[in-house]
Amino acid sequence: MTPTASQKTAGRRPRTAAAQPGATDQAIDRLVEVLARSGRARPDPDGLRALVAGIAATPRGLDHAWMDLVVVPPRPPEVVEALIAARAALAPPPLDLGGAADGARLKAVRGLLDGLGVSGFVVPRADAHQGEFVAANAERLAWLTGFTGSAGVAVVLQSRAALFVDGRYTLQAAAEVDTSHWEIVSITRTPVSDWLERTLRHGERIGFDAWLHTIAETDRITAACQRVGARFVPVPANPIDTLWTDRPSAPLGPVVPHPETYAGRSSADKRGEIRDHLREKGCAATVITDPAAVAWLLNIRGADVPYSPLALSYAILHDDGRVRLFMDSRKLTPAARAHLGADVTVRAPGGLGPALDALGNGERRVLLSRAGCPQWIRARLTAAGAAVTLGTDPIALPRARKTPAEVDGARAAHQRDGAALCRFLCWLDREGPRATQTEMSAAEHLRALRAEGALYRGPSFETISGAGPNGAIVHYRVTPATDRRIEPDMLYLVDSGAQYRDGTTDVTRTVAIGTPTAEQIRRFTRVLQGHIALATVRFPAETTGTHLDALTRLALWQDGVDFAHGAGHGVGSHLGVHEGPQRISRRPSDVALEPGMILSNEPGYYKTGAFGIRIENLVVVTPIEAPDGAEVPLFGFETLTLAPIDRRLIDPALLTPGERHWLDAYHARVLAEIGPLLDAEAGAWLEAATRPLAPSDGPAGA
């Protein structure tokens, strides 16, 4: 569909100086000449430009692996310099939200609806893989609305427009979105399907992009529409893609092998397990749409999206263990090509449709994930004649059960991570009372300290650095406009993590800057009691996180307060910092906690406009020795995270002897394992920060 002139204007943003056509031409021409002078074959300039543009659309890496996609080593300094310059010249500018703020983009989308034969359109914050972190070219919700959170849905009708967010993003959405154009709706209280059922009229057609909605979402909204005589229909072209005229290129991050020393299992062994599962289900194949599942299955890692080492791709695993991988082959480093082996065939992404047709033509039975697979794939298979079996992702549970090598890697990663965090907390104790730092400078200092550690690959998510009232925003993201100075007397909450080649970390500490109030001390101590209750629980097989969630809240409930998020999420092994299917949450779950599963333990308390508190460690499920007379095997949690908990915010009089013992033992372990990794100043600070509690009536720091 061709946009009108006004619609083109709505999608346009100013080019940065680096992105001017002349600058890019010069950078590519120079790279061509430098490569030719180095004795390489002269590349096609247009192909080289496209390749570098895709590389430039990825997050910046820490090494030069991306250069392998252009030219293999050895690379003279002149070649390296030209490569870096070309990538910088083709880097897309930050997403311009001006057209969203003034409503121009909303108006432009409405202008295309009639041509699509629909009266409305649904825009989820999702890509075609349903990932938490998406590439720059998939930020459609932000482009349209201005909302930059990691979860949300927009519904555009001709007379109304609504943005649906959960409790994490209520304050953020109100700050980022023009409420004269958009209604902000709590998706927890009013799901999109319910809102549509109440709003639509008989005969209306609501459009959607079938790549961006899962099978489960599609079925839920379809049923709601049908109840009022409306229809939920796929459209041939996403109107945002039509209007977004300077949309970034699809990312081309380098794909590298993930060594078996870190994974603990070969790809062939993993493929054999899933192959056996398919045979048990009577299925000829499964379509894998989650890049994290592809990464786990094939023991590869990529660099296409921020914070998670993923290569955007699809795969079909057949019941003989063979895999067809649908990925832009330009992303494969020479090492990755050799690693994949003969049983993995690489095809261009455009080959997925014909491959699905072939499964349908043979009337094969294909397993799809109801909760994760795009509706487009089910529709294509069904139209071709395949028998579709809907179920859970067959890779999710095996991936969640970490191997001994992965657990050992997590322990090692958390030691290095703990050393960086302790150096940061020592620095913060010195600088915080001086009011020399802000939320942004503190987050950057912590990132730099982590980057000095071995095997570091970058942050595992955008650091939540919240001073004072900003700490009460659960998923706060600091910007230059919101950057607050850290100063007495306030609480400072920092939730951060890192990707290491051997593990993924996620830790939250809340720190008193200056003198905390009695209210802050009591709330913090109650949160700590909930944290300890989960850290020390013993539970039998078949226990789910839903069964344990209340433990983290009991102490807070005694004071008549609570927190609105889950108490724990799964964590990957050099993969996603949020990984299912395990979780600790009020939301019902039928997934039992099993040995090897890594989760967070993160109760909190948030007083809007005042302060936030969260204490988060990662833990791994482990078998424990059962007491005499036990009739069932028992599991417990081993704490992986190693960093002190602020004693100044603890009232020992509220703690039981068992709770004090846990905290003292944890601090002794932190000192023993992290102390030797620190310099003299940080080591002395850690020794003081981990000294045993005195069972007095006053706060621990008094």
C-alpha positions as CSV (number, residue, x, y, z in Angstrom):
1,M,0.0,0.0,0.0
2,T,1.4,3.4,-1.0
3,P,1.3,6.1,1.8
4,T,0.1,9.6,1.0
5,A,2.5,12.5,1.2
6,S,1.1,13.5,4.6
7,Q,1.4,9.9,5.8
8,K,5.1,9.8,4.7
9,T,5.7,13.0,6.7
10,A,4.3,11.4,9.8
11,G,6.8,8.6,9.6
12,R,9.8,10.7,8.8
13,R,12.5,11.7,11.3
14,P,15.6,13.9,10.9
15,R,18.7,12.1,9.8
16,T,21.8,12.4,12.0
17,A,24.9,13.8,10.5
18,A,26.5,10.3,10.4
19,A,23.5,9.0,8.5
20,Q,23.6,11.6,5.7
21,P,23.8,9.9,2.3
22,G,27.2,11.6,1.5
23,A,28.7,10.3,4.7
24,T,27.6,6.8,4.1
25,D,28.7,6.8,0.5
26,Q,32.1,8.0,1.5
27,A,32.4,5.4,4.3
28,I,31.4,2.5,2.1
29,D,33.6,3.7,-0.8
30,R,36.6,3.9,1.5
31,L,35.9,0.4,2.9
32,V,35.7,-1.0,-0.6
33,E,39.1,0.6,-1.5
34,V,40.8,-0.5,1.8
35,L,39.6,-4.1,1.3
36,A,40.9,-4.1,-2.3
37,R,44.3,-2.7,-1.2
38,S,44.6,-5.4,1.5
39,G,44.5,-8.1,-1.2
40,R,40.9,-9.1,-0.9
41,A,38.4,-9.3,-3.7
42,R,36.7,-6.0,-4.4
43,P,33.2,-6.3,-2.8
44,D,30.0,-5.2,-4.4
45,P,29.3,-1.7,-2.8
46,D,25.5,-2.2,-2.7
47,G,25.8,-5.6,-1.0
48,L,28.5,-4.3,1.4
49,R,26.3,-1.4,2.3
50,A,23.3,-3.7,3.0
51,L,25.5,-5.9,5.2
52,V,27.0,-3.1,7.2
53,A,23.6,-1.4,7.6
54,G,22.3,-4.7,9.2
55,I,25.3,-4.9,11.4
56,A,24.8,-1.2,12.4
57,A,21.2,-2.0,13.4
58,T,22.5,-4.3,16.2
59,P,23.6,-3.4,19.7
60,R,27.2,-2.5,19.9
61,G,29.3,-5.5,20.9
62,L,32.4,-5.6,23.1
63,D,34.6,-7.2,20.5
64,H,35.2,-7.4,16.8
65,A,33.2,-10.6,16.1
66,W,30.9,-8.6,13.8
67,M,33.9,-7.8,11.6
68,D,34.1,-11.5,10.8
69,L,30.8,-11.1,8.8
70,V,32.6,-8.7,6.5
71,V,36.2,-9.9,6.3
72,V,37.9,-12.8,8.2
73,P,41.2,-12.2,10.0
74,P,43.9,-11.2,9.7
75,R,42.7,-7.6,9.5
76,P,45.3,-4.8,9.2
77,P,44.6,-1.7,11.3
78,E,43.5,0.2,8.2
79,V,40.8,-2.4,7.6
80,V,39.6,-2.3,11.2
81,E,39.5,1.5,11.1
82,A,37.5,1.5,7.9
83,L,35.0,-1.1,9.2
84,I,34.4,0.9,12.4
85,A,33.9,4.1,10.4
86,A,31.4,2.4,8.0
87,R,29.4,0.9,10.9
88,A,29.2,4.3,12.5
89,A,28.1,6.0,9.3
90,L,25.3,3.6,8.8
91,A,24.1,3.5,12.4
92,P,20.4,4.4,12.6
93,P,19.6,7.4,14.7
94,P,17.6,7.0,17.9
95,L,13.9,6.5,17.4
96,D,12.2,9.9,17.1
97,L,9.0,10.1,19.1
98,G,7.9,13.5,17.9
99,G,5.3,12.2,15.5
100,A,3.9,10.1,18.2
101,A,3.6,12.9,20.7
102,D,1.6,15.2,18.4
103,G,-0.8,12.5,17.2
104,A,0.4,12.7,13.6
105,R,1.3,9.0,13.4
106,L,-2.0,8.0,15.0
107,K,-3.9,10.1,12.4
108,A,-1.8,8.5,9.6
109,V,-2.6,5.0,10.7
110,R,-6.3,5.8,10.8
111,G,-5.9,7.1,7.3
112,L,-4.9,3.6,6.1
113,L,-7.5,1.5,7.8
114,D,-10.2,1.9,5.2
115,G,-7.8,0.7,2.5
116,L,-7.2,-2.4,4.6
117,G,-10.9,-3.1,5.0
118,V,-10.9,-2.7,8.8
119,S,-12.2,-0.2,11.3
120,G,-9.4,-0.7,13.8
121,F,-6.0,-2.2,14.3
122,V,-4.2,-3.8,17.3
123,V,-0.5,-3.0,17.8
124,P,1.3,-5.2,20.4
125,R,4.8,-4.4,21.8
126,A,6.1,-7.6,20.1
127,D,8.2,-8.8,17.3
128,A,7.6,-11.9,15.2
129,H,9.4,-14.0,17.9
130,Q,7.5,-12.7,20.9
131,G,10.7,-11.6,22.6
132,E,11.1,-9.4,25.6
133,F,13.9,-7.4,23.9
134,V,13.2,-6.5,20.3
135,A,15.4,-5.1,17.5
136,A,15.1,-1.4,16.6
137,N,13.0,-2.1,13.5
138,A,10.4,-3.9,15.7
139,E,9.7,-0.9,18.0
140,R,6.3,-0.3,16.4
141,L,4.4,0.5,19.6
142,A,7.0,3.2,20.6
143,W,6.9,4.6,17.1
144,L,3.1,4.9,17.2
145,T,2.5,6.0,20.8
146,G,5.7,7.2,22.4
147,F,5.5,4.6,25.1
148,T,8.9,2.9,25.5
149,G,8.1,0.2,28.1
150,S,8.8,-3.5,27.4
151,A,5.1,-4.6,27.5
152,G,2.0,-3.0,26.2
153,V,-0.7,-3.1,23.5
154,A,-2.3,-0.3,21.5
155,V,-5.8,-0.4,19.9
156,V,-6.5,2.2,17.2
157,L,-10.1,2.8,16.2
158,Q,-11.4,5.7,14.1
159,S,-12.9,7.5,17.1
160,R,-10.8,6.1,20.1
161,A,-7.3,4.9,20.8
162,A,-6.2,3.0,23.9
163,L,-2.9,2.0,25.3
164,F,-2.9,-1.0,27.6
165,V,-0.2,-1.4,30.2
166,D,0.3,-3.4,33.4
167,G,1.0,-2.0,36.9
168,R,4.7,-1.8,36.2
169,Y,4.2,0.9,33.6
170,T,1.2,3.0,34.7
171,L,3.3,5.9,35.7
172,Q,5.7,5.6,32.8
173,A,2.9,5.5,30.3
174,A,1.2,8.6,31.7
175,A,4.5,10.5,31.4
176,E,5.4,9.4,27.9
177,V,2.0,9.3,26.1
178,D,-0.2,12.2,25.1
179,T,-3.4,11.4,27.0
180,S,-5.4,13.8,24.8
181,H,-5.0,11.2,22.0
182,W,-4.7,8.0,24.0
183,E,-6.6,6.4,26.8
184,I,-4.3,4.5,29.2
185,V,-6.0,1.3,30.4
186,S,-4.8,-1.2,33.0
187,I,-4.4,-4.4,31.1
188,T,-4.7,-6.3,34.4
189,R,-8.1,-5.0,35.2
190,T,-9.3,-4.8,31.6
191,P,-7.7,-7.1,29.1
192,V,-7.6,-6.1,25.5
193,S,-10.2,-8.8,24.6
194,D,-12.7,-7.5,27.2
195,W,-12.2,-3.9,26.1
196,L,-12.9,-4.8,22.5
197,E,-15.9,-6.9,23.5
198,R,-17.4,-3.8,25.3
199,T,-16.4,-1.3,22.6
200,L,-17.0,-2.9,19.2
201,R,-20.2,-2.9,17.2
202,H,-21.8,-5.8,15.2
203,G,-20.1,-6.1,11.8
204,E,-16.9,-4.3,12.6
205,R,-13.6,-5.8,11.5
206,I,-10.5,-5.3,13.6
207,G,-7.2,-5.9,11.9
208,F,-4.0,-7.4,13.2
209,D,-0.5,-8.5,12.0
210,A,-0.6,-12.3,12.2
211,W,3.2,-12.3,12.8
212,L,2.9,-10.3,16.0
213,H,0.2,-12.2,17.8
214,T,0.5,-15.7,19.3
215,I,-2.0,-18.4,18.6
216,A,-3.4,-18.0,22.2
217,E,-3.8,-14.3,21.9
218,T,-5.5,-14.6,18.5
219,D,-8.0,-17.2,19.7
220,R,-8.8,-15.1,22.8
221,I,-9.4,-11.9,20.9
222,T,-11.3,-13.7,18.1
223,A,-13.7,-15.2,20.6
224,A,-14.3,-11.8,22.2
225,C,-15.0,-10.2,18.9
226,Q,-17.4,-13.0,17.8
227,R,-19.5,-12.6,21.0
228,V,-20.5,-9.1,19.7
229,G,-20.7,-10.0,16.0
230,A,-17.3,-8.4,15.1
231,R,-14.3,-10.0,13.4
232,F,-10.6,-10.1,14.2
233,V,-8.9,-10.4,10.8
234,P,-5.3,-10.5,9.6
235,V,-4.2,-7.7,7.3
236,P,-1.8,-8.2,4.3
237,A,0.4,-5.3,5.3
238,N,1.1,-3.8,8.7
239,P,0.2,-0.1,8.3
240,I,3.0,1.0,10.6
241,D,5.6,-0.7,8.4
242,T,4.0,1.1,5.5
243,L,4.3,4.5,7.2
244,W,7.7,4.1,9.0
245,T,9.7,5.2,6.0
246,D,13.1,5.3,7.7
247,R,12.7,2.1,9.7
248,P,16.0,0.6,10.6
249,S,17.4,-2.4,8.8
250,A,16.9,-5.9,10.0
251,P,19.7,-6.7,12.4
252,L,22.7,-8.8,11.3
253,G,24.5,-9.7,14.5
254,P,27.3,-12.3,14.4
255,V,26.3,-15.9,15.4
256,V,29.0,-17.8,17.4
257,P,29.1,-21.2,18.9
258,H,28.3,-21.6,22.6
259,P,30.9,-24.0,23.9
260,E,29.8,-27.3,25.4
261,T,32.0,-26.5,28.4
262,Y,29.4,-23.8,29.3
263,A,26.3,-25.6,28.0
264,G,27.0,-29.0,29.5
265,R,25.3,-30.9,26.7
266,S,25.9,-31.2,23.0
267,S,23.4,-29.9,20.5
268,A,23.0,-33.5,19.2
269,D,22.0,-34.7,22.6
270,K,19.5,-31.9,23.0
271,R,18.0,-32.5,19.5
272,G,17.7,-36.2,20.4
273,E,15.6,-35.3,23.5
274,I,13.2,-33.1,21.6
275,R,13.1,-35.6,18.8
276,D,11.9,-38.3,21.3
277,H,9.3,-35.9,22.6
278,L,7.9,-35.4,19.1
279,R,7.7,-39.1,18.5
280,E,5.8,-39.6,21.8
281,K,3.3,-36.9,20.7
282,G,3.0,-38.5,17.3
283,C,4.3,-35.4,15.6
284,A,6.5,-35.3,12.5
285,A,8.0,-31.9,13.4
286,T,7.8,-28.8,15.6
287,V,8.3,-25.2,14.5
288,I,10.6,-23.2,16.8
289,T,9.9,-19.5,16.8
290,D,11.7,-18.4,20.0
291,P,15.3,-17.5,19.2
292,A,16.3,-18.4,22.8
293,A,15.0,-21.9,22.1
294,V,17.0,-22.0,18.9
295,A,20.1,-20.8,20.7
296,W,19.7,-23.5,23.4
297,L,19.0,-26.3,20.9
298,L,21.9,-25.6,18.6
299,N,24.4,-24.2,21.2
300,I,24.7,-20.9,19.5
301,R,24.5,-17.3,20.6
302,G,23.8,-14.1,18.6
303,A,23.7,-10.4,18.8
304,D,20.6,-9.2,17.1
305,V,18.7,-7.6,20.1
306,P,19.7,-5.7,23.2
307,Y,20.6,-7.4,26.5
308,S,20.0,-11.0,25.3
309,P,22.5,-12.9,23.0
310,L,20.0,-14.0,20.4
311,A,20.1,-14.6,16.7
312,L,16.6,-13.9,15.3
313,S,15.6,-17.0,13.4
314,Y,13.2,-19.9,13.1
315,A,13.8,-23.6,13.0
316,I,11.9,-26.7,12.1
317,L,13.0,-29.8,14.1
318,H,12.0,-33.1,12.5
319,D,11.3,-36.4,14.2
320,D,14.6,-37.7,12.8
321,G,16.5,-35.0,14.7
322,R,17.4,-33.0,11.6
323,V,16.9,-29.2,11.8
324,R,16.2,-26.7,9.1
325,L,17.3,-23.3,10.4
326,F,15.8,-20.2,8.7
327,M,18.2,-17.4,9.3
328,D,20.0,-14.8,7.2
329,S,23.2,-16.6,6.4
330,R,25.2,-13.4,6.4
331,K,25.0,-13.6,10.2
332,L,27.0,-16.9,10.4
333,T,30.6,-16.5,11.4
334,P,33.0,-19.1,9.9
335,A,33.1,-20.8,13.4
336,A,29.3,-21.0,13.6
337,R,29.1,-22.6,10.1
338,A,31.5,-25.3,11.1
339,H,29.8,-25.8,14.5
340,L,26.3,-26.4,13.1
341,G,27.2,-29.6,11.3
342,A,25.6,-31.7,8.6
343,D,22.3,-32.3,10.4
344,V,21.5,-28.5,10.4
345,T,20.6,-27.0,7.1
346,V,20.5,-23.2,6.8
347,R,17.9,-21.6,4.6
348,A,16.9,-18.0,4.0
349,P,14.0,-16.7,6.2
350,G,11.8,-16.4,3.2
351,G,12.0,-20.2,2.8
352,L,10.0,-20.8,5.9
353,G,6.6,-20.5,4.2
354,P,7.4,-23.1,1.5
355,A,8.8,-25.4,4.1
356,L,5.5,-25.2,6.0
357,D,3.6,-25.8,2.8
358,A,5.7,-29.0,2.3
359,L,4.7,-30.2,5.8
360,G,1.1,-29.5,4.9
361,N,1.3,-31.2,1.5
362,G,2.4,-34.3,3.3
363,E,-0.5,-34.0,5.8
364,R,2.1,-34.2,8.6
365,R,1.3,-33.5,12.2
366,V,3.1,-30.5,13.5
367,L,3.5,-29.4,17.2
368,L,3.2,-25.7,17.8
369,S,3.4,-23.7,21.1
370,R,0.0,-22.2,21.8
371,A,1.5,-19.4,23.9
372,G,4.6,-18.5,21.8
373,C,4.0,-19.3,18.1
374,P,2.8,-16.6,15.8
375,Q,-0.7,-17.1,14.3
376,W,0.8,-16.7,10.8
377,I,2.5,-20.0,11.1
378,R,-0.6,-21.9,12.2
379,A,-2.6,-20.3,9.4
380,R,0.0,-21.3,6.8
381,L,0.2,-24.9,8.0
382,T,-3.5,-25.3,8.2
383,A,-4.1,-23.9,4.8
384,A,-1.5,-26.3,3.4
385,G,-3.2,-29.3,4.9
386,A,-1.1,-30.0,8.0
387,A,-2.6,-31.3,11.2
388,V,-1.6,-28.9,13.9
389,T,-1.2,-30.0,17.6
390,L,-1.2,-27.1,20.0
391,G,0.8,-27.5,23.3
392,T,3.6,-26.0,25.3
393,D,7.0,-25.2,24.0
394,P,8.8,-28.6,24.1
395,I,12.2,-26.8,24.7
396,A,11.1,-24.6,27.6
397,L,11.4,-27.2,30.4
398,P,14.7,-28.8,29.2
399,R,16.2,-25.3,28.9
400,A,15.0,-24.4,32.4
401,R,16.7,-27.5,34.0
402,K,20.2,-26.2,34.0
403,T,23.0,-28.7,33.6
404,P,25.7,-29.0,36.3
405,A,28.1,-27.1,34.0
406,E,25.5,-24.3,33.7
407,V,25.0,-24.1,37.4
408,D,28.8,-24.1,38.0
409,G,29.0,-21.3,35.4
410,A,26.3,-19.3,37.2
411,R,28.2,-19.6,40.5
412,A,31.4,-18.4,38.8
413,A,29.6,-15.5,37.0
414,H,28.0,-14.4,40.3
415,Q,31.3,-14.3,42.0
416,R,32.7,-11.9,39.4
417,D,29.4,-10.0,39.4
418,G,29.4,-9.8,43.2
419,A,32.9,-8.3,43.2
420,A,31.9,-5.6,40.7
421,L,28.7,-4.8,42.7
422,C,30.6,-4.6,46.0
423,R,33.1,-2.2,44.5
424,F,30.1,-0.2,43.3
425,L,28.4,-0.2,46.7
426,C,31.7,0.9,48.4
427,W,32.0,3.8,45.9
428,L,28.3,4.7,46.4
429,D,28.8,4.8,50.2
430,R,31.5,7.4,49.6
431,E,29.9,9.4,46.9
432,G,26.2,9.3,47.8
433,P,26.3,11.5,50.9
434,R,28.4,14.1,48.9
435,A,25.6,14.4,46.3
436,T,28.1,14.1,43.5
437,Q,26.3,11.5,41.4
438,T,23.0,11.1,39.6
439,E,21.0,8.0,38.6
440,M,22.6,8.0,35.2
441,S,26.2,8.4,36.4
442,A,25.7,5.7,39.0
443,A,24.3,3.2,36.5
444,E,27.2,3.9,34.1
445,H,29.8,3.5,36.9
446,L,28.3,0.1,37.8
447,R,28.3,-0.9,34.1
448,A,32.0,0.1,33.8
449,L,33.0,-1.9,36.8
450,R,31.2,-5.0,35.5
451,A,32.9,-4.6,32.1
452,E,36.3,-5.1,33.7
453,G,35.4,-8.7,34.6
454,A,36.3,-11.8,32.7
455,L,33.7,-13.2,30.2
456,Y,31.6,-10.0,30.4
457,R,29.3,-9.6,27.4
458,G,27.1,-6.6,28.4
459,P,24.1,-5.8,30.6
460,S,21.3,-8.3,30.9
461,F,18.7,-5.6,30.9
462,E,18.6,-1.8,31.2
463,T,19.6,-0.9,34.7
464,I,16.9,0.4,37.0
465,S,18.6,3.2,38.9
466,G,16.0,4.9,41.1
467,A,16.7,7.6,43.6
468,G,14.1,8.6,46.2
469,P,10.6,8.6,44.6
470,N,11.9,7.2,41.3
471,G,12.7,4.0,43.2
472,A,8.9,3.5,43.7
473,I,8.5,3.1,39.9
474,V,8.9,-0.7,39.6
475,H,10.4,-0.7,36.1
476,Y,11.8,2.8,36.1
477,R,14.1,3.8,33.3
478,V,16.2,6.8,33.8
479,T,16.4,9.4,31.0
480,P,18.1,12.8,30.8
481,A,14.8,14.4,31.6
482,T,14.2,12.3,34.7
483,D,17.8,11.9,36.0
484,R,17.7,12.6,39.7
485,R,20.6,13.4,41.9
486,I,21.5,10.9,44.6
487,E,21.8,12.7,47.9
488,P,20.9,12.6,51.6
489,D,18.4,11.7,52.9
490,M,16.9,9.2,50.5
491,L,16.8,5.5,49.5
492,Y,18.5,4.5,46.3
493,L,17.3,1.3,44.5
494,V,19.5,-0.3,41.8
495,D,18.3,-3.3,39.9
496,S,20.9,-4.5,37.4
497,G,22.5,-7.5,35.8
498,A,25.0,-8.7,33.3
499,Q,25.5,-11.3,30.6
500,Y,28.7,-13.4,30.9
501,R,29.6,-16.2,28.7
502,D,29.1,-18.7,31.6
503,G,26.0,-17.1,33.1
504,T,23.4,-14.4,33.5
505,T,23.0,-12.2,36.6
506,D,20.2,-10.1,38.0
507,V,20.4,-8.4,41.4
508,T,18.7,-5.6,43.3
509,R,20.0,-3.7,46.3
510,T,18.3,-0.9,48.1
511,V,20.7,1.5,49.9
512,A,20.3,4.2,52.5
513,I,21.9,7.5,51.5
514,G,22.3,9.4,54.7
515,T,19.8,8.6,57.5
516,P,16.8,6.4,56.8
517,T,13.4,7.0,58.4
518,A,11.7,4.7,60.9
519,E,9.1,3.9,58.2
520,Q,11.8,3.0,55.7
521,I,13.6,0.7,58.2
522,R,10.4,-1.1,59.1
523,R,9.4,-1.6,55.5
524,F,12.8,-2.8,54.5
525,T,13.0,-5.3,57.3
526,R,9.6,-6.7,56.4
527,V,10.8,-7.1,52.8
528,L,14.0,-8.8,54.1
529,Q,11.9,-11.2,56.1
530,G,10.0,-12.2,53.0
531,H,13.2,-12.7,51.1
532,I,14.6,-14.9,53.9
533,A,11.4,-16.9,54.1
534,L,11.8,-17.9,50.4
535,A,15.5,-18.4,50.6
536,T,15.1,-20.9,53.5
537,V,12.0,-22.8,52.5
538,R,12.0,-26.6,52.0
539,F,9.5,-28.1,49.6
540,P,8.6,-31.4,48.1
541,A,8.4,-32.4,44.4
542,E,5.5,-31.0,42.4
543,T,5.6,-27.7,44.3
544,T,5.1,-24.7,42.0
545,G,6.1,-21.1,42.5
546,T,2.4,-20.2,43.1
547,H,2.6,-22.4,46.2
548,L,5.6,-20.4,47.5
549,D,4.6,-16.8,46.6
550,A,2.8,-16.1,49.8
551,L,5.9,-16.7,51.8
552,T,7.5,-13.5,50.4
553,R,4.4,-11.5,51.5
554,L,3.5,-12.7,55.0
555,A,5.7,-10.3,56.9
556,L,4.4,-7.4,54.8
557,W,0.8,-8.5,55.2
558,Q,1.3,-8.2,59.0
559,D,1.8,-4.5,58.5
560,G,-1.1,-4.2,56.0
561,V,1.1,-3.7,52.9
562,D,2.0,-5.7,49.8
563,F,3.7,-5.5,46.4
564,A,2.1,-5.8,43.0
565,H,4.6,-7.8,41.0
566,G,5.7,-11.5,41.1
567,A,8.2,-12.6,43.7
568,G,10.5,-14.4,41.2
569,H,11.1,-15.2,37.5
570,G,13.2,-17.8,35.8
571,V,16.7,-16.8,34.5
572,G,18.6,-18.3,31.5
573,S,22.2,-19.4,31.1
574,H,23.8,-16.7,29.0
575,L,20.3,-16.2,27.6
576,G,17.3,-14.2,28.7
577,V,17.2,-12.6,32.1
578,H,13.5,-13.5,32.2
579,E,13.0,-17.1,31.2
580,G,10.0,-19.4,31.7
581,P,8.2,-21.5,32.3
582,Q,9.0,-21.4,36.1
583,R,8.1,-18.5,38.2
584,I,7.2,-17.5,41.7
585,S,4.0,-15.5,41.5
586,R,0.3,-15.3,42.5
587,R,-0.6,-16.1,38.9
588,P,-1.5,-19.8,38.7
589,S,1.2,-22.1,37.4
590,D,1.3,-25.8,36.9
591,V,5.1,-25.9,36.4
592,A,6.8,-27.6,39.3
593,L,10.2,-26.3,40.5
594,E,12.9,-28.8,39.7
595,P,16.6,-29.1,40.5
596,G,18.7,-26.9,38.2
597,M,16.1,-24.2,37.7
598,I,17.4,-20.7,38.4
599,L,15.0,-18.1,39.7
600,S,15.0,-14.7,41.3
601,N,13.9,-14.0,44.9
602,E,12.7,-10.4,44.9
603,P,10.0,-9.2,47.2
604,G,9.6,-5.4,47.5
605,Y,7.6,-2.5,48.7
606,Y,6.8,0.8,46.9
607,K,5.4,4.0,48.3
608,T,4.4,6.2,45.3
609,G,6.1,9.5,45.3
610,A,8.4,8.6,48.2
611,F,10.7,5.6,47.9
612,G,11.0,2.0,46.7
613,I,12.5,-1.1,48.3
614,R,13.5,-4.4,46.6
615,I,15.9,-7.1,47.7
616,E,16.8,-9.5,44.9
617,N,19.1,-12.5,44.7
618,L,19.2,-15.3,42.2
619,V,18.7,-18.8,43.6
620,V,19.0,-22.3,42.1
621,V,16.7,-25.2,43.1
622,T,18.8,-28.0,44.7
623,P,18.0,-31.3,46.4
624,I,18.5,-31.1,50.1
625,E,19.2,-33.8,52.8
626,A,15.8,-34.8,54.2
627,P,15.4,-34.9,58.0
628,D,14.9,-38.2,59.9
629,G,11.4,-39.5,59.3
630,A,10.9,-37.6,56.0
631,E,8.6,-39.5,53.7
632,V,9.2,-37.4,50.5
633,P,12.3,-36.0,48.8
634,L,12.8,-32.3,49.6
635,F,14.2,-29.4,47.5
636,G,15.5,-26.0,48.6
637,F,17.3,-23.0,47.2
638,E,21.0,-22.2,47.0
639,T,21.6,-18.5,46.8
640,L,23.8,-17.5,43.9
641,T,24.0,-13.7,44.3
642,L,26.8,-12.4,46.5
643,A,26.5,-8.9,47.8
644,P,25.7,-7.4,51.2
645,I,22.3,-6.3,52.2
646,D,22.2,-2.8,53.8
647,R,22.4,-3.3,57.6
648,R,21.5,0.4,58.2
649,L,18.0,-0.4,57.0
650,I,17.4,-3.5,59.2
651,D,15.6,-3.4,62.6
652,P,17.0,-6.5,64.3
653,A,14.2,-6.4,66.9
654,L,11.8,-7.5,64.2
655,L,13.8,-10.5,63.1
656,T,13.6,-13.9,64.6
657,P,16.8,-15.7,65.7
658,G,16.6,-17.9,62.6
659,E,16.3,-14.8,60.3
660,R,19.3,-13.2,62.0
661,H,21.3,-16.4,61.7
662,W,20.5,-16.6,57.9
663,L,21.6,-13.0,57.3
664,D,24.8,-13.4,59.4
665,A,25.6,-16.6,57.6
666,Y,24.9,-15.1,54.2
667,H,27.1,-12.1,55.0
668,A,29.9,-14.3,56.2
669,R,29.8,-16.2,52.9
670,V,29.8,-12.9,50.9
671,L,32.9,-11.8,52.8
672,A,34.7,-15.1,52.4
673,E,34.0,-15.4,48.6
674,I,34.1,-11.8,47.5
675,G,36.6,-10.3,49.9
676,P,39.7,-11.9,48.3
677,L,38.6,-10.4,45.0
678,L,38.6,-6.8,46.2
679,D,41.2,-4.1,46.7
680,A,42.1,-2.9,50.2
681,E,39.5,0.0,50.3
682,A,36.6,-2.1,49.0
683,G,37.7,-5.1,51.2
684,A,37.6,-3.0,54.3
685,W,34.2,-1.6,53.4
686,L,32.9,-5.1,52.8
687,E,34.2,-6.3,56.1
688,A,32.2,-3.6,57.9
689,A,29.1,-4.1,55.7
690,T,28.9,-7.8,56.5
691,R,29.6,-7.8,60.2
692,P,27.1,-9.8,62.3
693,L,23.9,-8.2,63.5
694,A,23.5,-7.3,67.1
695,P,20.2,-8.4,68.6
696,S,19.5,-4.9,69.8
697,D,16.3,-2.9,69.8
698,G,17.6,-0.3,67.3
699,P,18.5,-0.4,63.6
700,A,21.6,-2.4,62.7
701,G,23.5,0.6,61.6
702,A,22.8,2.6,64.7
